[in-house]
Amino acid sequence: MSDSLAVFHGHFGRVCLYNMDRGMVPHGHREGHLIFHVQGPSGAVVVNGQPWPLAAGQAVAVSPWQAHHYLPIQTSEPTLALVLYIRPAWFLEASRRASASICFGRVGIEVTEHLERLVFGTAQAMLDEDREEVMLEDRLCDLTQFAFDQSWQWTPRGADFTGPDLPRRDFRIRKALRYLQESIGEAIELDRVAREVGLSRPHFYKLFRAQIGLTPNLYLNALRMERAIDMLATSKEAVANIGFDLGFSSQASFSRFFISNGVVPPSAYRRSVHVA
């Protein structure tokens, strides 16, 4: 079974050390996402329908709201991965560069010797009981910045990149986002959401995916995962009660949802989490 060795929450977002031996369902989240192979068999990360290798020398970068999922190539032994969820606002402030919005130029990242040192140093710092939290955040900043800069090398925009195009969202999609964010834990009928914002169901789904990058269902799942992760990390609420608060009928159904979207069971995540 997939397991969580160490998880840190902080101003930067989250960083996790996962032993992974199972696949995931397509999902997305608002953070920039970096996935590095540490040891064990190779795997793949499918981003917008295309598989990318997760192996020695190869990492994967996922921009906010890009649909993706992990795909193990073999399950006889787990793959140890360093997984970063970087908050865009923190990265913008930490890098102090106008072009530093956490939108990657390409998905595939070459793990150079320098990047490899940063990856293994970060993993070791997370497992060290005498670690210093400030140094861990510095490592994450260097690691993210190096991967980000490399992702824009040899791309058409390259050195001329000054940040991604800011989305201009249709007012009906903005209204739908507010409705979904305010209704987490309730039984939400997406057909009703479409009617509330004045769109037919097909038009709503098409416009939502074009402007957000995910379907309404996956976006709603992302909101539920965000709330679940925050409650697991910062509250002492029982796992079953967290699931009920999010609209799940049982602890088992909540655990299945959490595992399929986040690799590890909610109890394992809570057991290894550390809030900086």
Secondary structure, DSSP 8 states (H G I E B T S, - for coil): --EEEEEEEETTEEEEEEEE-S----B--SSEEEEEEEESS-EEEEETTEEEEEBTTEEEEE-TT--EEEEES--SS-EEEEEEEE-HHHHHHHHT-TT--S--S-SEEE--HHHHHHHHHHHHHHH-TT--HHHHHHHHHHHHHHHHHHHTTTSSSGGG----------HHHHHHHHHHHHTTTS---HHHHHHHTT--HHHHHHHHHHHHSS-HHHHHHHHHHHHHHHHHHH----HHHHHHHTT-SSHHHHHHHHHHHHSS-HHHHHHHEEE-
